[in-house]
Each structure stands twice: as C-alpha cells, then as structure tokens.
Amino acid sequence: MSNFERLKEKNKHLPFYEVGDETFRTYGRKIENYSFRELEVYMETTEIPVEGNEYVASVPHMEKTSVCNELFNTFYGGMPVQIGYCNGRNSSLNGLEYHKGSEINVAITDFVLLLGKVQDIRNNTYESEHTAAFYVPKGTAIELYGTTLHFAPCKVEDDGFKAIVILPAGTNEKLEQETKKTTNEDELLFMKNKWLIAHPDREVLIQKGAYPGIIGENVRVYY
C-alpha cells in the first residue's frame, strides 16, 4: 500500500486526493519546469520545531539563488519575490488564508494540504465541510492560485513537515497602519496581502485579531 493509499484510508472523513488528481486543477497546478535544488539544499540546514509551526517569510540566502531570479523574471512577471519556509507539526485546519497572487509550495517532506475556495466564503464565514485534502509527496512543487484557501501543511509522520513557501514580496508582513473597514473582506485582512479566517477553536489566532469565521469541525488529518 502506498503512503497516499494509507493516508486516504485513515482519513475517510475528508475528500482525499493526490495533487496529481484532476480535482486539484481548480486549486492549483504542479510546477515542473524549474529546479528548486538550491533551495532544497538550504532546507537541510533548517529544523522542525519541537512543538507547533515555524514560518519564516523571507530568507536572504534563499532569495540570492538563481531560481529566485527566474521566478522574478518569468513566473511572477517581474514582480519582487520572497522565499521562506514553514516547518512544523501541525495536524489540523485551524484557519484558512488567501493572497492576491499565487503561492508556490515545494515539499521537502511529504505533507497534506487542507484546501478550500474563496468562492465558498459567505458573509465572512466558511463551512469546513467544503474542505478537501491533498497529499503532496516529497520533491513536488505546486502553485496555489490566489482563489485557493489554505494554511499550514499537515504532517504525515511523527517527525513533522518541511515546506518551502514562495510569495509576492511583502506578503505576511505586519500592516503599517490600521485599515479602515469599508467592506466585509476588510474584516479578514490580517497582515499584508493576507486575508485570514480562523476556526473558533484556534484561540491564539483570534487573540491576535483573526476573524473567527470557520463554521463546523476543525478538520484534522490522521496518519
């Protein structure tokens, strides 16, 4: 039994797919025409925290690589790029975010992404039953479209997960000034280029100002 088949068997409460499945086309696509080897080598120097997740939005060393320059010139059409990583031991949904621009993830370990669609947000609420799980095998690079709701990966082994995260520069930085709330969407703006809906169970996010808009179960991935 493959790792994917084993995980699917343990997660019958979720629609469960591989990123190569046709279903993934509405959320993103696999990226196969860039070499991320320089970034993968750097990731060997990073650690998985003992508890929780560690997200580093921008790593200067990773941004001095040739692939960063390629992504700047082609994939992001001349727009500045930031490259960082997310390592951790997460297993639950907890929240869903989106950006105005695509995100690239490169799997340094196997992991699962819990994904949704911006189109399913209603009056700043999202029903977690709409969430789908996608298995991302080690070495796979994917693009998540700007309309794809996502958050931290979920681990599929005790040791946790490692993922490279590439975004338009400035994403996830602190907002420089308080935003005047003129639309429903403004209530979800959490950081620069980051709109976030939290599950009420994830009190640490809500205490930081995240909007508690996820309705239903705080979906969990089992392994």
C-alpha positions, -999 to 999 in steps of 0.1 A, spaced: 0 0 0 14 34 -10 17 63 15 -12 80 -3 -35 50 -1 -26 45 36 -35 81 44 -67 81 24 -78 50 43 -72 68 77 -90 100 65 -123 88 53 -140 119 69 -123 140 41 -124 142 3 -88 130 -1 -67 133 -33 -32 135 -46 -21 168 -62 -18 150 -95 -56 143 -94 -78 162 -119 -96 176 -88 -66 197 -80 -69 218 -112 -94 242 -96 -70 248 -67 -36 249 -84 -11 230 -105 21 211 -103 52 230 -113 78 210 -133 99 235 -153 120 250 -125 149 235 -105 145 241 -67 176 222 -58 195 252 -44 165 259 -20 163 222 -11 199 222 -1 193 252 22 163 235 38 187 208 50 200 234 75 166 241 90 150 224 119 115 213 127 103 228 160 96 205 189 60 219 191 39 240 167 50 255 134 78 279 125 71 302 95 99 324 81 86 346 53 119 358 38 154 342 39 181 363 22 202 333 13 172 316 -4 165 349 -23 200 350 -37 196 318 -57 193 316 -94 157 301 -92 146 332 -73 158 353 -102 140 330 -127 107 332 -107 110 370 -105 115 373 -143 90 347 -155 66 331 -130 58 364 -112 62 385 -144 88 409 -130 73 413 -96 95 411 -65 95 376 -48 101 364 -13 112 329 -4 110 314 30 98 282 47 72 266 70 84 237 92 62 222 119 40 195 134 5 207 126 -23 183 120 -55 205 120 -72 231 98 -72 259 124 -76 286 98 -77 294 61 -60 323 43 -57 336 8 -34 361 -10 -39 384 -41 -13 364 -61 -2 328 -64 18 309 -37 44 283 -45 50 254 -21 79 229 -25 75 197 -4 108 189 14 89 161 32 56 145 24 26 165 38 -11 171 33 -27 205 25 -63 213 35 -77 235 8 -109 255 1 -121 281 -24 -126 318 -18 -159 314 -37 -173 294 -8 -169 323 17 -203 337 26 -206 369 47 -171 362 61 -179 326 71 -167 293 56 -181 259 63 -153 234 70 -172 206 53 -162 222 20 -125 215 27 -106 189 6 -73 173 15 -44 169 -10 -14 147 -5 18 164 -16 48 140 -19 83 150 -11 100 168 -40 68 181 -55 64 218 -63 29 233 -67 13 266 -74 -17 276 -53 -40 301 -71 -50 333 -54 -85 320 -50 -74 289 -31 -79 289 7 -50 273 25 -29 274 57 -1 254 72 6 219 59 -4 189 80 22 163 89 20 127 78 47 113 102 58 119 138 88 140 128 67 167 112 69 185 79 91 209 59 79 232 31 94 260 10 70 289 7 73 314 -22 51 345 -25 50 381 -38 74 402 -17 59 417 14 32 391 20 26 382 56 44 413 70 27 435 96 3 461 83 19 495 85 -13 512 96 -48 503 108 -71 496 79 -105 513 77 -131 486 74 -153 495 45 -162 461 31 -168 426 45 -135 414 31 -117 442 50 -126 424 82 -105 394 71 -73 414 63 -48 401 89 -14 410 75 0 424 43 -16 405 14 -31 380 39 -68 376 44 -75 351 71 -105 332 86 -98 313 118 -116 284 135 -131 294 169 -111 266 185 -78 283 175 -79 309 202 -43 320 197 -52 333 162 -84 351 173 -65 368 202 -42 382 175 -71 396 156 -81 369 132 -117 368 122 -135 337 137 -154 327 106 -149 289 101 -181 270 109 -181 233 117 -154 208 127 -118 219 130 -108 193 104 -79 170 114 -56 149 93 -47 114 107 -16 93 98 
